[in-house]
C-alpha cells in the first residue's frame, strides 16, 4: 500500500544519507557536496515525516519518521561544521532507525480504524 511504499522510500533515502556520511568521513566526498546532498535528503525525509503527521499512519511510523529526519539533519549539521564524530553518530542513528522500520510489525503500520 501507499504507506509501505513511502516507508521503503524513506529507508532508501536514509541509506543514501548513510553512504554520503561514510564517504565524507573517509575523505572521499567533498564537504560542500556532502552537506548539500544531506540537506536534500533531510528535506525528503522531512516531507515524509509531514505526510505521516497529516495521514492516518501509526504512531510508531510517525515516531520513526521523526527520528530519521532528526538524524539526517544532525548529519548535515555535523558535515557543515566538519565534525566527523558527530556525523558518524548520526549515521549510526540512521542505521538504528532503519532497523526498527525493518523489524516493525506490519500490523502496527496498518491504518487506524
C-alpha positions as a Markdown table, in Angstrom:
| # | Residue | x | y | z |
|---|---|---|---|---|
| 1 | Unk | 0.0 | 0.0 | 0.0 |
| 2 | Unk | 1.0 | 3.7 | -0.1 |
| 3 | Unk | 2.3 | 3.8 | 3.5 |
| 4 | Unk | 4.6 | 0.8 | 2.8 |
| 5 | Unk | 5.9 | 2.4 | -0.4 |
| 6 | Unk | 6.6 | 5.7 | 1.5 |
| 7 | Unk | 8.4 | 3.7 | 4.2 |
| 8 | Unk | 10.5 | 2.0 | 1.6 |
| 9 | Unk | 11.4 | 5.4 | 0.0 |
| 10 | Unk | 12.3 | 6.8 | 3.4 |
| 11 | Unk | 14.6 | 3.8 | 4.2 |
| 12 | Unk | 16.2 | 4.2 | 0.8 |
| 13 | Unk | 16.7 | 7.9 | 1.4 |
| 14 | Unk | 18.2 | 7.2 | 4.8 |
| 15 | Unk | 20.5 | 4.6 | 3.3 |
| 16 | Unk | 21.7 | 7.2 | 0.8 |
| 17 | Unk | 22.4 | 9.6 | 3.7 |
| 18 | Unk | 24.5 | 6.9 | 5.4 |
| 19 | Unk | 26.5 | 6.4 | 2.2 |
| 20 | Unk | 27.2 | 10.1 | 2.0 |
| 21 | Unk | 28.2 | 10.2 | 5.6 |
| 22 | Unk | 30.5 | 7.2 | 5.3 |
| 23 | Unk | 32.1 | 8.6 | 2.1 |
| 24 | Unk | 32.6 | 12.0 | 3.6 |
| 25 | Unk | 34.0 | 10.5 | 6.8 |
| 26 | Unk | 36.5 | 8.6 | 4.7 |
| 27 | Unk | 37.6 | 11.8 | 2.9 |
| 28 | Unk | 36.2 | 10.5 | -0.4 |
| 29 | Unk | 33.5 | 13.2 | -0.7 |
| 30 | Unk | 34.0 | 17.0 | -0.5 |
| 31 | Unk | 32.3 | 18.7 | 2.4 |
| 32 | Unk | 30.3 | 21.1 | 0.2 |
| 33 | Unk | 28.9 | 18.2 | -1.8 |
| 34 | Unk | 28.2 | 16.0 | 1.2 |
| 35 | Unk | 26.5 | 18.9 | 3.1 |
| 36 | Unk | 24.3 | 19.8 | 0.1 |
| 37 | Unk | 23.3 | 16.2 | -0.5 |
| 38 | Unk | 22.5 | 15.6 | 3.1 |
| 39 | Unk | 20.4 | 18.8 | 3.2 |
| 40 | Unk | 18.4 | 17.5 | 0.2 |
| 41 | Unk | 18.0 | 14.0 | 1.8 |
| 42 | Unk | 17.0 | 15.6 | 5.1 |
| 43 | Unk | 14.3 | 17.6 | 3.3 |
| 44 | Unk | 13.0 | 14.5 | 1.6 |
| 45 | Unk | 12.8 | 12.8 | 5.0 |
| 46 | Unk | 11.0 | 15.8 | 6.5 |
| 47 | Unk | 8.5 | 15.7 | 3.6 |
| 48 | Unk | 7.8 | 12.0 | 4.5 |
| 49 | Unk | 7.5 | 13.0 | 8.2 |
| 50 | Unk | 5.0 | 15.7 | 7.3 |
| 51 | Unk | 3.0 | 13.3 | 5.2 |
| 52 | Unk | 2.8 | 10.8 | 8.0 |
| 53 | Unk | 1.8 | 13.5 | 10.5 |
| 54 | Unk | -1.2 | 14.5 | 8.4 |
| 55 | Unk | -2.1 | 11.0 | 7.3 |
| 56 | Unk | -3.7 | 8.3 | 9.4 |
| 57 | Unk | -0.4 | 6.4 | 9.9 |
| 58 | Unk | 0.6 | 4.5 | 13.0 |
| 59 | Unk | 2.3 | 6.2 | 16.0 |
| 60 | Unk | 5.4 | 4.1 | 15.6 |
| 61 | Unk | 5.7 | 5.1 | 11.9 |
| 62 | Unk | 5.4 | 8.7 | 12.8 |
| 63 | Unk | 8.0 | 8.4 | 15.6 |
| 64 | Unk | 10.4 | 6.6 | 13.3 |
| 65 | Unk | 9.9 | 9.2 | 10.6 |
| 66 | Unk | 10.8 | 12.0 | 13.1 |
| 67 | Unk | 13.9 | 10.1 | 14.2 |
| 68 | Unk | 15.1 | 9.7 | 10.6 |
| 69 | Unk | 14.5 | 13.3 | 9.9 |
| 70 | Unk | 16.3 | 14.4 | 13.1 |
| 71 | Unk | 19.3 | 12.2 | 12.4 |
| 72 | Unk | 19.6 | 13.4 | 8.8 |
| 73 | Unk | 19.5 | 17.0 | 10.0 |
| 74 | Unk | 22.2 | 16.2 | 12.6 |
| 75 | Unk | 24.4 | 14.6 | 9.9 |
| 76 | Unk | 24.0 | 17.7 | 7.7 |
| 77 | Unk | 25.0 | 20.0 | 10.6 |
| 78 | Unk | 27.9 | 17.7 | 11.5 |
| 79 | Unk | 29.3 | 17.8 | 8.0 |
| 80 | Unk | 28.8 | 21.5 | 7.7 |
| 81 | Unk | 30.8 | 22.0 | 10.9 |
| 82 | Unk | 33.4 | 19.4 | 10.0 |
| 83 | Unk | 32.6 | 17.2 | 13.0 |
| 84 | Unk | 33.3 | 13.6 | 11.8 |
| 85 | Unk | 32.5 | 12.0 | 15.1 |
| 86 | Unk | 29.0 | 13.7 | 15.2 |
| 87 | Unk | 28.4 | 12.7 | 11.6 |
| 88 | Unk | 29.3 | 9.1 | 12.5 |
| 89 | Unk | 26.9 | 9.2 | 15.4 |
| 90 | Unk | 24.1 | 10.5 | 13.1 |
| 91 | Unk | 24.9 | 7.7 | 10.6 |
| 92 | Unk | 24.6 | 5.1 | 13.4 |
| 93 | Unk | 21.2 | 6.6 | 14.5 |
| 94 | Unk | 20.0 | 6.3 | 10.9 |
| 95 | Unk | 21.1 | 2.7 | 10.8 |
| 96 | Unk | 19.3 | 2.0 | 14.1 |
| 97 | Unk | 16.0 | 3.6 | 12.9 |
| 98 | Unk | 16.2 | 1.8 | 9.6 |
| 99 | Unk | 16.5 | -1.5 | 11.5 |
| 100 | Unk | 13.4 | -0.5 | 13.6 |
| 101 | Unk | 11.5 | 0.0 | 10.4 |
| 102 | Unk | 12.5 | -3.4 | 9.2 |
| 103 | Unk | 11.6 | -5.1 | 12.5 |
| 104 | Unk | 8.2 | -3.2 | 12.8 |
| 105 | Unk | 5.2 | -5.4 | 12.8 |
| 106 | Unk | 3.2 | -4.8 | 9.5 |
| 107 | Unk | 0.0 | -4.8 | 11.6 |
| 108 | Unk | 1.5 | -1.9 | 13.5 |
| 109 | Unk | 1.7 | 0.1 | 10.3 |
| 110 | Unk | -2.0 | -0.6 | 9.4 |
| 111 | Unk | -4.3 | 2.4 | 9.3 |
| 112 | Unk | -6.1 | 3.0 | 12.5 |
| 113 | Unk | -9.9 | 2.2 | 12.3 |
